[in-house]
Amino acid sequence: MNLPRPVRRILFVCYGNLCRSVLAEALMKRLLEAGGFKGIRVESAGVGALPGYPAPEEIVGLARCRGLDVRGHRSRPLSRSMLDRADIVLVMESYMAEQIKQRGSGKDRSKVFLLGSFSPGSGGSCEIEDPYGGSLDDLQRCYGEIERSLQGLYRALVSASAIGGKAPSR
């Protein structure tokens, strides 16, 4: 995969910006912080999001059980300016990438990736299905897919020297 360099702004996109992109944003922030990477902005939005909605209680609870706090999250519709500012855009499903590529500029095409494509052993299924309204098992499965994919993304960004600003080791 040809990753853009440098990556200073990461944007996660799902449909409603209530579940998947919320979890991906919070997890990526934690990965970057644990790795000592400073100055990288991580955001999320939705291709069909209505503005200002909090993450559902099930997502807040799932995140809390895993040491993440998403209580302050409010949904945001994907905008042209968000796409323009982002260095890399990670989507959950193929149709989202196509929507972005169709309505965007040629520049957008090279920075849009399926998040699931970074999951080791994804077995060809790179889409991360929407757990909204699903069972607890659906939510946990989705979280696991996002976590594996983010670990792969993180390794890819580090090995490609796409992210910098690492804090000095002590």
Chimera marker file (.cmm) of the C-alpha trace (Angstrom):
<marker_set name="trace">
<marker id="1" x="0.000" y="0.000" z="0.000" r="1" g="1" b="0" radius="0.5"/>
<marker id="2" x="1.232" y="3.440" z="-0.895" r="1" g="1" b="0" radius="0.5"/>
<marker id="3" x="0.667" y="5.527" z="2.210" r="1" g="1" b="0" radius="0.5"/>
<marker id="4" x="0.793" y="9.323" z="2.044" r="1" g="1" b="0" radius="0.5"/>
<marker id="5" x="3.683" y="11.058" z="3.826" r="1" g="1" b="0" radius="0.5"/>
<marker id="6" x="3.762" y="12.795" z="6.172" r="1" g="1" b="0" radius="0.5"/>
<marker id="7" x="0.560" y="11.963" z="8.037" r="1" g="1" b="0" radius="0.5"/>
<marker id="8" x="-0.397" y="14.718" z="10.463" r="1" g="1" b="0" radius="0.5"/>
<marker id="9" x="-4.192" y="14.453" z="10.211" r="1" g="1" b="0" radius="0.5"/>
<marker id="10" x="-6.085" y="11.162" z="10.263" r="1" g="1" b="0" radius="0.5"/>
<marker id="11" x="-9.811" y="11.029" z="9.504" r="1" g="1" b="0" radius="0.5"/>
<marker id="12" x="-12.016" y="7.995" z="10.229" r="1" g="1" b="0" radius="0.5"/>
<marker id="13" x="-15.327" y="7.791" z="8.384" r="1" g="1" b="0" radius="0.5"/>
<marker id="14" x="-18.376" y="5.581" z="8.911" r="1" g="1" b="0" radius="0.5"/>
<marker id="15" x="-22.045" y="6.162" z="8.172" r="1" g="1" b="0" radius="0.5"/>
<marker id="16" x="-23.483" y="7.977" z="11.193" r="1" g="1" b="0" radius="0.5"/>
<marker id="17" x="-20.321" y="8.817" z="13.152" r="1" g="1" b="0" radius="0.5"/>
<marker id="18" x="-21.847" y="7.097" z="16.159" r="1" g="1" b="0" radius="0.5"/>
<marker id="19" x="-20.108" y="3.726" z="16.483" r="1" g="1" b="0" radius="0.5"/>
<marker id="20" x="-17.233" y="2.580" z="14.258" r="1" g="1" b="0" radius="0.5"/>
<marker id="21" x="-15.468" y="5.861" z="13.537" r="1" g="1" b="0" radius="0.5"/>
<marker id="22" x="-15.931" y="6.918" z="17.173" r="1" g="1" b="0" radius="0.5"/>
<marker id="23" x="-14.158" y="3.791" z="18.412" r="1" g="1" b="0" radius="0.5"/>
<marker id="24" x="-11.472" y="4.052" z="15.722" r="1" g="1" b="0" radius="0.5"/>
<marker id="25" x="-10.748" y="7.683" z="16.636" r="1" g="1" b="0" radius="0.5"/>
<marker id="26" x="-10.422" y="6.927" z="20.354" r="1" g="1" b="0" radius="0.5"/>
<marker id="27" x="-8.304" y="3.809" z="19.814" r="1" g="1" b="0" radius="0.5"/>
<marker id="28" x="-5.954" y="5.513" z="17.346" r="1" g="1" b="0" radius="0.5"/>
<marker id="29" x="-5.402" y="8.399" z="19.745" r="1" g="1" b="0" radius="0.5"/>
<marker id="30" x="-4.446" y="5.897" z="22.424" r="1" g="1" b="0" radius="0.5"/>
<marker id="31" x="-2.066" y="4.024" z="20.085" r="1" g="1" b="0" radius="0.5"/>
<marker id="32" x="-0.335" y="7.235" z="19.038" r="1" g="1" b="0" radius="0.5"/>
<marker id="33" x="-0.029" y="8.438" z="22.620" r="1" g="1" b="0" radius="0.5"/>
<marker id="34" x="1.378" y="5.086" z="23.772" r="1" g="1" b="0" radius="0.5"/>
<marker id="35" x="3.893" y="5.220" z="20.903" r="1" g="1" b="0" radius="0.5"/>
<marker id="36" x="4.993" y="8.703" z="21.930" r="1" g="1" b="0" radius="0.5"/>
<marker id="37" x="3.791" y="10.354" z="18.727" r="1" g="1" b="0" radius="0.5"/>
<marker id="38" x="2.861" y="13.989" z="19.219" r="1" g="1" b="0" radius="0.5"/>
<marker id="39" x="1.139" y="16.510" z="16.991" r="1" g="1" b="0" radius="0.5"/>
<marker id="40" x="-0.997" y="14.093" z="14.978" r="1" g="1" b="0" radius="0.5"/>
<marker id="41" x="-4.655" y="15.093" z="14.834" r="1" g="1" b="0" radius="0.5"/>
<marker id="42" x="-7.230" y="12.292" z="14.752" r="1" g="1" b="0" radius="0.5"/>
<marker id="43" x="-10.856" y="13.020" z="13.869" r="1" g="1" b="0" radius="0.5"/>
<marker id="44" x="-13.999" y="11.215" z="12.775" r="1" g="1" b="0" radius="0.5"/>
<marker id="45" x="-17.092" y="11.956" z="10.708" r="1" g="1" b="0" radius="0.5"/>
<marker id="46" x="-19.961" y="10.211" z="8.923" r="1" g="1" b="0" radius="0.5"/>
<marker id="47" x="-21.115" y="10.174" z="5.307" r="1" g="1" b="0" radius="0.5"/>
<marker id="48" x="-24.731" y="10.141" z="6.540" r="1" g="1" b="0" radius="0.5"/>
<marker id="49" x="-24.265" y="11.728" z="9.956" r="1" g="1" b="0" radius="0.5"/>
<marker id="50" x="-26.611" y="14.223" z="11.504" r="1" g="1" b="0" radius="0.5"/>
<marker id="51" x="-24.702" y="16.770" z="13.589" r="1" g="1" b="0" radius="0.5"/>
<marker id="52" x="-24.502" y="16.750" z="17.358" r="1" g="1" b="0" radius="0.5"/>
<marker id="53" x="-25.609" y="13.271" z="18.402" r="1" g="1" b="0" radius="0.5"/>
<marker id="54" x="-23.766" y="11.433" z="21.193" r="1" g="1" b="0" radius="0.5"/>
<marker id="55" x="-22.469" y="7.895" z="20.795" r="1" g="1" b="0" radius="0.5"/>
<marker id="56" x="-25.085" y="5.328" z="21.893" r="1" g="1" b="0" radius="0.5"/>
<marker id="57" x="-24.837" y="4.120" z="25.493" r="1" g="1" b="0" radius="0.5"/>
<marker id="58" x="-23.769" y="0.670" z="24.250" r="1" g="1" b="0" radius="0.5"/>
<marker id="59" x="-20.737" y="2.209" z="22.533" r="1" g="1" b="0" radius="0.5"/>
<marker id="60" x="-19.947" y="4.406" z="25.536" r="1" g="1" b="0" radius="0.5"/>
<marker id="61" x="-20.086" y="1.331" z="27.789" r="1" g="1" b="0" radius="0.5"/>
<marker id="62" x="-18.021" y="-0.840" z="25.450" r="1" g="1" b="0" radius="0.5"/>
<marker id="63" x="-15.400" y="1.896" z="25.194" r="1" g="1" b="0" radius="0.5"/>
<marker id="64" x="-15.356" y="2.408" z="28.976" r="1" g="1" b="0" radius="0.5"/>
<marker id="65" x="-14.767" y="-1.338" z="29.530" r="1" g="1" b="0" radius="0.5"/>
<marker id="66" x="-11.688" y="-0.998" z="27.324" r="1" g="1" b="0" radius="0.5"/>
<marker id="67" x="-10.322" y="2.093" z="29.009" r="1" g="1" b="0" radius="0.5"/>
<marker id="68" x="-11.614" y="4.642" z="26.488" r="1" g="1" b="0" radius="0.5"/>
<marker id="69" x="-13.820" y="7.640" z="27.158" r="1" g="1" b="0" radius="0.5"/>
<marker id="70" x="-16.127" y="8.653" z="24.295" r="1" g="1" b="0" radius="0.5"/>
<marker id="71" x="-18.799" y="10.380" z="26.410" r="1" g="1" b="0" radius="0.5"/>
<marker id="72" x="-17.961" y="13.783" z="24.934" r="1" g="1" b="0" radius="0.5"/>
<marker id="73" x="-18.285" y="12.647" z="21.321" r="1" g="1" b="0" radius="0.5"/>
<marker id="74" x="-20.823" y="14.378" z="19.073" r="1" g="1" b="0" radius="0.5"/>
<marker id="75" x="-21.508" y="13.224" z="15.515" r="1" g="1" b="0" radius="0.5"/>
<marker id="76" x="-20.262" y="15.280" z="12.587" r="1" g="1" b="0" radius="0.5"/>
<marker id="77" x="-21.237" y="15.066" z="8.923" r="1" g="1" b="0" radius="0.5"/>
<marker id="78" x="-18.316" y="14.590" z="6.550" r="1" g="1" b="0" radius="0.5"/>
<marker id="79" x="-17.437" y="17.869" z="4.860" r="1" g="1" b="0" radius="0.5"/>
<marker id="80" x="-15.245" y="18.914" z="1.981" r="1" g="1" b="0" radius="0.5"/>
<marker id="81" x="-12.960" y="20.839" z="4.357" r="1" g="1" b="0" radius="0.5"/>
<marker id="82" x="-12.436" y="17.730" z="6.518" r="1" g="1" b="0" radius="0.5"/>
<marker id="83" x="-11.375" y="15.782" z="3.441" r="1" g="1" b="0" radius="0.5"/>
<marker id="84" x="-9.096" y="18.591" z="2.297" r="1" g="1" b="0" radius="0.5"/>
<marker id="85" x="-7.366" y="18.821" z="5.685" r="1" g="1" b="0" radius="0.5"/>
<marker id="86" x="-6.909" y="15.065" z="6.178" r="1" g="1" b="0" radius="0.5"/>
<marker id="87" x="-3.680" y="13.420" z="5.074" r="1" g="1" b="0" radius="0.5"/>
<marker id="88" x="-5.251" y="9.956" z="5.228" r="1" g="1" b="0" radius="0.5"/>
<marker id="89" x="-8.935" y="8.955" z="5.284" r="1" g="1" b="0" radius="0.5"/>
<marker id="90" x="-9.957" y="5.540" z="6.623" r="1" g="1" b="0" radius="0.5"/>
<marker id="91" x="-13.436" y="4.294" z="5.755" r="1" g="1" b="0" radius="0.5"/>
<marker id="92" x="-15.337" y="1.281" z="7.064" r="1" g="1" b="0" radius="0.5"/>
<marker id="93" x="-17.060" y="0.158" z="3.857" r="1" g="1" b="0" radius="0.5"/>
<marker id="94" x="-16.242" y="0.281" z="0.135" r="1" g="1" b="0" radius="0.5"/>
<marker id="95" x="-19.221" y="2.410" z="-0.823" r="1" g="1" b="0" radius="0.5"/>
<marker id="96" x="-17.927" y="5.169" z="1.470" r="1" g="1" b="0" radius="0.5"/>
<marker id="97" x="-14.609" y="5.237" z="-0.367" r="1" g="1" b="0" radius="0.5"/>
<marker id="98" x="-16.458" y="5.412" z="-3.690" r="1" g="1" b="0" radius="0.5"/>
<marker id="99" x="-18.638" y="8.292" z="-2.486" r="1" g="1" b="0" radius="0.5"/>
<marker id="100" x="-15.591" y="10.236" z="-1.357" r="1" g="1" b="0" radius="0.5"/>
<marker id="101" x="-13.702" y="9.538" z="-4.570" r="1" g="1" b="0" radius="0.5"/>
<marker id="102" x="-16.675" y="10.483" z="-6.771" r="1" g="1" b="0" radius="0.5"/>
<marker id="103" x="-17.425" y="13.779" z="-5.086" r="1" g="1" b="0" radius="0.5"/>
<marker id="104" x="-13.856" y="14.705" z="-4.270" r="1" g="1" b="0" radius="0.5"/>
<marker id="105" x="-10.816" y="15.815" z="-6.129" r="1" g="1" b="0" radius="0.5"/>
<marker id="106" x="-8.187" y="13.584" z="-7.689" r="1" g="1" b="0" radius="0.5"/>
<marker id="107" x="-6.062" y="14.250" z="-4.623" r="1" g="1" b="0" radius="0.5"/>
<marker id="108" x="-8.646" y="12.481" z="-2.440" r="1" g="1" b="0" radius="0.5"/>
<marker id="109" x="-8.314" y="9.223" z="-4.358" r="1" g="1" b="0" radius="0.5"/>
<marker id="110" x="-4.799" y="8.487" z="-3.150" r="1" g="1" b="0" radius="0.5"/>
<marker id="111" x="-5.507" y="9.095" z="0.513" r="1" g="1" b="0" radius="0.5"/>
<marker id="112" x="-8.670" y="7.015" z="1.003" r="1" g="1" b="0" radius="0.5"/>
<marker id="113" x="-8.284" y="3.473" z="2.363" r="1" g="1" b="0" radius="0.5"/>
<marker id="114" x="-10.518" y="0.781" z="3.800" r="1" g="1" b="0" radius="0.5"/>
<marker id="115" x="-9.547" y="0.506" z="7.444" r="1" g="1" b="0" radius="0.5"/>
<marker id="116" x="-10.114" y="-3.261" z="7.392" r="1" g="1" b="0" radius="0.5"/>
<marker id="117" x="-7.473" y="-3.678" z="4.681" r="1" g="1" b="0" radius="0.5"/>
<marker id="118" x="-4.842" y="-3.093" z="7.366" r="1" g="1" b="0" radius="0.5"/>
<marker id="119" x="-6.046" y="-6.021" z="9.477" r="1" g="1" b="0" radius="0.5"/>
<marker id="120" x="-3.590" y="-8.917" z="9.435" r="1" g="1" b="0" radius="0.5"/>
<marker id="121" x="-5.273" y="-11.957" z="7.906" r="1" g="1" b="0" radius="0.5"/>
<marker id="122" x="-8.433" y="-10.109" z="6.927" r="1" g="1" b="0" radius="0.5"/>
<marker id="123" x="-9.152" y="-12.967" z="4.529" r="1" g="1" b="0" radius="0.5"/>
<marker id="124" x="-10.299" y="-10.676" z="1.750" r="1" g="1" b="0" radius="0.5"/>
<marker id="125" x="-13.109" y="-9.132" z="3.786" r="1" g="1" b="0" radius="0.5"/>
<marker id="126" x="-11.905" y="-5.601" z="4.392" r="1" g="1" b="0" radius="0.5"/>
<marker id="127" x="-15.234" y="-4.070" z="5.334" r="1" g="1" b="0" radius="0.5"/>
<marker id="128" x="-16.153" y="-3.435" z="8.946" r="1" g="1" b="0" radius="0.5"/>
<marker id="129" x="-19.912" y="-3.841" z="9.251" r="1" g="1" b="0" radius="0.5"/>
<marker id="130" x="-22.063" y="-1.371" z="11.143" r="1" g="1" b="0" radius="0.5"/>
<marker id="131" x="-22.989" y="-2.737" z="14.588" r="1" g="1" b="0" radius="0.5"/>
<marker id="132" x="-25.596" y="-0.016" z="15.201" r="1" g="1" b="0" radius="0.5"/>
<marker id="133" x="-28.698" y="-1.599" z="16.697" r="1" g="1" b="0" radius="0.5"/>
<marker id="134" x="-27.016" y="-4.990" z="16.886" r="1" g="1" b="0" radius="0.5"/>
<marker id="135" x="-26.298" y="-7.328" z="19.752" r="1" g="1" b="0" radius="0.5"/>
<marker id="136" x="-23.490" y="-7.070" z="22.289" r="1" g="1" b="0" radius="0.5"/>
<marker id="137" x="-21.687" y="-9.792" z="20.307" r="1" g="1" b="0" radius="0.5"/>
<marker id="138" x="-21.946" y="-7.625" z="17.171" r="1" g="1" b="0" radius="0.5"/>
<marker id="139" x="-20.469" y="-4.654" z="19.048" r="1" g="1" b="0" radius="0.5"/>
<marker id="140" x="-17.612" y="-6.713" z="20.475" r="1" g="1" b="0" radius="0.5"/>
<marker id="141" x="-16.849" y="-8.288" z="17.088" r="1" g="1" b="0" radius="0.5"/>
<marker id="142" x="-16.782" y="-4.824" z="15.499" r="1" g="1" b="0" radius="0.5"/>
<marker id="143" x="-14.480" y="-3.510" z="18.221" r="1" g="1" b="0" radius="0.5"/>
<marker id="144" x="-12.093" y="-6.438" z="17.662" r="1" g="1" b="0" radius="0.5"/>
<marker id="145" x="-12.015" y="-5.811" z="13.901" r="1" g="1" b="0" radius="0.5"/>
<marker id="146" x="-11.311" y="-2.116" z="14.428" r="1" g="1" b="0" radius="0.5"/>
<marker id="147" x="-8.593" y="-2.839" z="16.987" r="1" g="1" b="0" radius="0.5"/>
<marker id="148" x="-6.796" y="-5.364" z="14.739" r="1" g="1" b="0" radius="0.5"/>
<marker id="149" x="-7.071" y="-3.033" z="11.755" r="1" g="1" b="0" radius="0.5"/>
<marker id="150" x="-5.713" y="-0.074" z="13.722" r="1" g="1" b="0" radius="0.5"/>
<marker id="151" x="-2.749" y="-2.078" z="14.963" r="1" g="1" b="0" radius="0.5"/>
<marker id="152" x="-1.967" y="-2.963" z="11.346" r="1" g="1" b="0" radius="0.5"/>
<marker id="153" x="-2.444" y="0.666" z="10.257" r="1" g="1" b="0" radius="0.5"/>
<marker id="154" x="-0.189" y="1.876" z="13.057" r="1" g="1" b="0" radius="0.5"/>
<marker id="155" x="2.563" y="-0.579" z="12.079" r="1" g="1" b="0" radius="0.5"/>
<marker id="156" x="2.226" y="0.417" z="8.421" r="1" g="1" b="0" radius="0.5"/>
<marker id="157" x="2.463" y="4.134" z="9.222" r="1" g="1" b="0" radius="0.5"/>
<marker id="158" x="5.504" y="3.630" z="11.457" r="1" g="1" b="0" radius="0.5"/>
<marker id="159" x="7.327" y="1.325" z="9.023" r="1" g="1" b="0" radius="0.5"/>
<marker id="160" x="6.676" y="3.711" z="6.117" r="1" g="1" b="0" radius="0.5"/>
<marker id="161" x="7.951" y="6.615" z="8.248" r="1" g="1" b="0" radius="0.5"/>
<marker id="162" x="4.650" y="8.310" z="7.532" r="1" g="1" b="0" radius="0.5"/>
<marker id="163" x="4.242" y="9.578" z="11.077" r="1" g="1" b="0" radius="0.5"/>
<marker id="164" x="6.835" y="11.512" z="12.968" r="1" g="1" b="0" radius="0.5"/>
<marker id="165" x="7.209" y="13.757" z="15.912" r="1" g="1" b="0" radius="0.5"/>
<marker id="166" x="7.965" y="10.929" z="18.270" r="1" g="1" b="0" radius="0.5"/>
<marker id="167" x="8.694" y="12.084" z="21.755" r="1" g="1" b="0" radius="0.5"/>
<marker id="168" x="12.257" y="11.551" z="22.935" r="1" g="1" b="0" radius="0.5"/>
<marker id="169" x="12.732" y="8.356" z="24.917" r="1" g="1" b="0" radius="0.5"/>
<marker id="170" x="13.611" y="8.741" z="28.563" r="1" g="1" b="0" radius="0.5"/>
<link id1="1" id2="2" r="1" g="1" b="0" radius="0.2"/>
<link id1="2" id2="3" r="1" g="1" b="0" radius="0.2"/>
<link id1="3" id2="4" r="1" g="1" b="0" radius="0.2"/>
<link id1="4" id2="5" r="1" g="1" b="0" radius="0.2"/>
<link id1="5" id2="6" r="1" g="1" b="0" radius="0.2"/>
<link id1="6" id2="7" r="1" g="1" b="0" radius="0.2"/>
<link id1="7" id2="8" r="1" g="1" b="0" radius="0.2"/>
<link id1="8" id2="9" r="1" g="1" b="0" radius="0.2"/>
<link id1="9" id2="10" r="1" g="1" b="0" radius="0.2"/>
<link id1="10" id2="11" r="1" g="1" b="0" radius="0.2"/>
<link id1="11" id2="12" r="1" g="1" b="0" radius="0.2"/>
<link id1="12" id2="13" r="1" g="1" b="0" radius="0.2"/>
<link id1="13" id2="14" r="1" g="1" b="0" radius="0.2"/>
<link id1="14" id2="15" r="1" g="1" b="0" radius="0.2"/>
<link id1="15" id2="16" r="1" g="1" b="0" radius="0.2"/>
<link id1="16" id2="17" r="1" g="1" b="0" radius="0.2"/>
<link id1="17" id2="18" r="1" g="1" b="0" radius="0.2"/>
<link id1="18" id2="19" r="1" g="1" b="0" radius="0.2"/>
<link id1="19" id2="20" r="1" g="1" b="0" radius="0.2"/>
<link id1="20" id2="21" r="1" g="1" b="0" radius="0.2"/>
<link id1="21" id2="22" r="1" g="1" b="0" radius="0.2"/>
<link id1="22" id2="23" r="1" g="1" b="0" radius="0.2"/>
<link id1="23" id2="24" r="1" g="1" b="0" radius="0.2"/>
<link id1="24" id2="25" r="1" g="1" b="0" radius="0.2"/>
<link id1="25" id2="26" r="1" g="1" b="0" radius="0.2"/>
<link id1="26" id2="27" r="1" g="1" b="0" radius="0.2"/>
<link id1="27" id2="28" r="1" g="1" b="0" radius="0.2"/>
<link id1="28" id2="29" r="1" g="1" b="0" radius="0.2"/>
<link id1="29" id2="30" r="1" g="1" b="0" radius="0.2"/>
<link id1="30" id2="31" r="1" g="1" b="0" radius="0.2"/>
<link id1="31" id2="32" r="1" g="1" b="0" radius="0.2"/>
<link id1="32" id2="33" r="1" g="1" b="0" radius="0.2"/>
<link id1="33" id2="34" r="1" g="1" b="0" radius="0.2"/>
<link id1="34" id2="35" r="1" g="1" b="0" radius="0.2"/>
<link id1="35" id2="36" r="1" g="1" b="0" radius="0.2"/>
<link id1="36" id2="37" r="1" g="1" b="0" radius="0.2"/>
<link id1="37" id2="38" r="1" g="1" b="0" radius="0.2"/>
<link id1="38" id2="39" r="1" g="1" b="0" radius="0.2"/>
<link id1="39" id2="40" r="1" g="1" b="0" radius="0.2"/>
<link id1="40" id2="41" r="1" g="1" b="0" radius="0.2"/>
<link id1="41" id2="42" r="1" g="1" b="0" radius="0.2"/>
<link id1="42" id2="43" r="1" g="1" b="0" radius="0.2"/>
<link id1="43" id2="44" r="1" g="1" b="0" radius="0.2"/>
<link id1="44" id2="45" r="1" g="1" b="0" radius="0.2"/>
<link id1="45" id2="46" r="1" g="1" b="0" radius="0.2"/>
<link id1="46" id2="47" r="1" g="1" b="0" radius="0.2"/>
<link id1="47" id2="48" r="1" g="1" b="0" radius="0.2"/>
<link id1="48" id2="49" r="1" g="1" b="0" radius="0.2"/>
<link id1="49" id2="50" r="1" g="1" b="0" radius="0.2"/>
<link id1="50" id2="51" r="1" g="1" b="0" radius="0.2"/>
<link id1="51" id2="52" r="1" g="1" b="0" radius="0.2"/>
<link id1="52" id2="53" r="1" g="1" b="0" radius="0.2"/>
<link id1="53" id2="54" r="1" g="1" b="0" radius="0.2"/>
<link id1="54" id2="55" r="1" g="1" b="0" radius="0.2"/>
<link id1="55" id2="56" r="1" g="1" b="0" radius="0.2"/>
<link id1="56" id2="57" r="1" g="1" b="0" radius="0.2"/>
<link id1="57" id2="58" r="1" g="1" b="0" radius="0.2"/>
<link id1="58" id2="59" r="1" g="1" b="0" radius="0.2"/>
<link id1="59" id2="60" r="1" g="1" b="0" radius="0.2"/>
<link id1="60" id2="61" r="1" g="1" b="0" radius="0.2"/>
<link id1="61" id2="62" r="1" g="1" b="0" radius="0.2"/>
<link id1="62" id2="63" r="1" g="1" b="0" radius="0.2"/>
<link id1="63" id2="64" r="1" g="1" b="0" radius="0.2"/>
<link id1="64" id2="65" r="1" g="1" b="0" radius="0.2"/>
<link id1="65" id2="66" r="1" g="1" b="0" radius="0.2"/>
<link id1="66" id2="67" r="1" g="1" b="0" radius="0.2"/>
<link id1="67" id2="68" r="1" g="1" b="0" radius="0.2"/>
<link id1="68" id2="69" r="1" g="1" b="0" radius="0.2"/>
<link id1="69" id2="70" r="1" g="1" b="0" radius="0.2"/>
<link id1="70" id2="71" r="1" g="1" b="0" radius="0.2"/>
<link id1="71" id2="72" r="1" g="1" b="0" radius="0.2"/>
<link id1="72" id2="73" r="1" g="1" b="0" radius="0.2"/>
<link id1="73" id2="74" r="1" g="1" b="0" radius="0.2"/>
<link id1="74" id2="75" r="1" g="1" b="0" radius="0.2"/>
<link id1="75" id2="76" r="1" g="1" b="0" radius="0.2"/>
<link id1="76" id2="77" r="1" g="1" b="0" radius="0.2"/>
<link id1="77" id2="78" r="1" g="1" b="0" radius="0.2"/>
<link id1="78" id2="79" r="1" g="1" b="0" radius="0.2"/>
<link id1="79" id2="80" r="1" g="1" b="0" radius="0.2"/>
<link id1="80" id2="81" r="1" g="1" b="0" radius="0.2"/>
<link id1="81" id2="82" r="1" g="1" b="0" radius="0.2"/>
<link id1="82" id2="83" r="1" g="1" b="0" radius="0.2"/>
<link id1="83" id2="84" r="1" g="1" b="0" radius="0.2"/>
<link id1="84" id2="85" r="1" g="1" b="0" radius="0.2"/>
<link id1="85" id2="86" r="1" g="1" b="0" radius="0.2"/>
<link id1="86" id2="87" r="1" g="1" b="0" radius="0.2"/>
<link id1="87" id2="88" r="1" g="1" b="0" radius="0.2"/>
<link id1="88" id2="89" r="1" g="1" b="0" radius="0.2"/>
<link id1="89" id2="90" r="1" g="1" b="0" radius="0.2"/>
<link id1="90" id2="91" r="1" g="1" b="0" radius="0.2"/>
<link id1="91" id2="92" r="1" g="1" b="0" radius="0.2"/>
<link id1="92" id2="93" r="1" g="1" b="0" radius="0.2"/>
<link id1="93" id2="94" r="1" g="1" b="0" radius="0.2"/>
<link id1="94" id2="95" r="1" g="1" b="0" radius="0.2"/>
<link id1="95" id2="96" r="1" g="1" b="0" radius="0.2"/>
<link id1="96" id2="97" r="1" g="1" b="0" radius="0.2"/>
<link id1="97" id2="98" r="1" g="1" b="0" radius="0.2"/>
<link id1="98" id2="99" r="1" g="1" b="0" radius="0.2"/>
<link id1="99" id2="100" r="1" g="1" b="0" radius="0.2"/>
<link id1="100" id2="101" r="1" g="1" b="0" radius="0.2"/>
<link id1="101" id2="102" r="1" g="1" b="0" radius="0.2"/>
<link id1="102" id2="103" r="1" g="1" b="0" radius="0.2"/>
<link id1="103" id2="104" r="1" g="1" b="0" radius="0.2"/>
<link id1="104" id2="105" r="1" g="1" b="0" radius="0.2"/>
<link id1="105" id2="106" r="1" g="1" b="0" radius="0.2"/>
<link id1="106" id2="107" r="1" g="1" b="0" radius="0.2"/>
<link id1="107" id2="108" r="1" g="1" b="0" radius="0.2"/>
<link id1="108" id2="109" r="1" g="1" b="0" radius="0.2"/>
<link id1="109" id2="110" r="1" g="1" b="0" radius="0.2"/>
<link id1="110" id2="111" r="1" g="1" b="0" radius="0.2"/>
<link id1="111" id2="112" r="1" g="1" b="0" radius="0.2"/>
<link id1="112" id2="113" r="1" g="1" b="0" radius="0.2"/>
<link id1="113" id2="114" r="1" g="1" b="0" radius="0.2"/>
<link id1="114" id2="115" r="1" g="1" b="0" radius="0.2"/>
<link id1="115" id2="116" r="1" g="1" b="0" radius="0.2"/>
<link id1="116" id2="117" r="1" g="1" b="0" radius="0.2"/>
<link id1="117" id2="118" r="1" g="1" b="0" radius="0.2"/>
<link id1="118" id2="119" r="1" g="1" b="0" radius="0.2"/>
<link id1="119" id2="120" r="1" g="1" b="0" radius="0.2"/>
<link id1="120" id2="121" r="1" g="1" b="0" radius="0.2"/>
<link id1="121" id2="122" r="1" g="1" b="0" radius="0.2"/>
<link id1="122" id2="123" r="1" g="1" b="0" radius="0.2"/>
<link id1="123" id2="124" r="1" g="1" b="0" radius="0.2"/>
<link id1="124" id2="125" r="1" g="1" b="0" radius="0.2"/>
<link id1="125" id2="126" r="1" g="1" b="0" radius="0.2"/>
<link id1="126" id2="127" r="1" g="1" b="0" radius="0.2"/>
<link id1="127" id2="128" r="1" g="1" b="0" radius="0.2"/>
<link id1="128" id2="129" r="1" g="1" b="0" radius="0.2"/>
<link id1="129" id2="130" r="1" g="1" b="0" radius="0.2"/>
<link id1="130" id2="131" r="1" g="1" b="0" radius="0.2"/>
<link id1="131" id2="132" r="1" g="1" b="0" radius="0.2"/>
<link id1="132" id2="133" r="1" g="1" b="0" radius="0.2"/>
<link id1="133" id2="134" r="1" g="1" b="0" radius="0.2"/>
<link id1="134" id2="135" r="1" g="1" b="0" radius="0.2"/>
<link id1="135" id2="136" r="1" g="1" b="0" radius="0.2"/>
<link id1="136" id2="137" r="1" g="1" b="0" radius="0.2"/>
<link id1="137" id2="138" r="1" g="1" b="0" radius="0.2"/>
<link id1="138" id2="139" r="1" g="1" b="0" radius="0.2"/>
<link id1="139" id2="140" r="1" g="1" b="0" radius="0.2"/>
<link id1="140" id2="141" r="1" g="1" b="0" radius="0.2"/>
<link id1="141" id2="142" r="1" g="1" b="0" radius="0.2"/>
<link id1="142" id2="143" r="1" g="1" b="0" radius="0.2"/>
<link id1="143" id2="144" r="1" g="1" b="0" radius="0.2"/>
<link id1="144" id2="145" r="1" g="1" b="0" radius="0.2"/>
<link id1="145" id2="146" r="1" g="1" b="0" radius="0.2"/>
<link id1="146" id2="147" r="1" g="1" b="0" radius="0.2"/>
<link id1="147" id2="148" r="1" g="1" b="0" radius="0.2"/>
<link id1="148" id2="149" r="1" g="1" b="0" radius="0.2"/>
<link id1="149" id2="150" r="1" g="1" b="0" radius="0.2"/>
<link id1="150" id2="151" r="1" g="1" b="0" radius="0.2"/>
<link id1="151" id2="152" r="1" g="1" b="0" radius="0.2"/>
<link id1="152" id2="153" r="1" g="1" b="0" radius="0.2"/>
<link id1="153" id2="154" r="1" g="1" b="0" radius="0.2"/>
<link id1="154" id2="155" r="1" g="1" b="0" radius="0.2"/>
<link id1="155" id2="156" r="1" g="1" b="0" radius="0.2"/>
<link id1="156" id2="157" r="1" g="1" b="0" radius="0.2"/>
<link id1="157" id2="158" r="1" g="1" b="0" radius="0.2"/>
<link id1="158" id2="159" r="1" g="1" b="0" radius="0.2"/>
<link id1="159" id2="160" r="1" g="1" b="0" radius="0.2"/>
<link id1="160" id2="161" r="1" g="1" b="0" radius="0.2"/>
<link id1="161" id2="162" r="1" g="1" b="0" radius="0.2"/>
<link id1="162" id2="163" r="1" g="1" b="0" radius="0.2"/>
<link id1="163" id2="164" r="1" g="1" b="0" radius="0.2"/>
<link id1="164" id2="165" r="1" g="1" b="0" radius="0.2"/>
<link id1="165" id2="166" r="1" g="1" b="0" radius="0.2"/>
<link id1="166" id2="167" r="1" g="1" b="0" radius="0.2"/>
<link id1="167" id2="168" r="1" g="1" b="0" radius="0.2"/>
<link id1="168" id2="169" r="1" g="1" b="0" radius="0.2"/>
<link id1="169" id2="170" r="1" g="1" b="0" radius="0.2"/>
</marker_set>
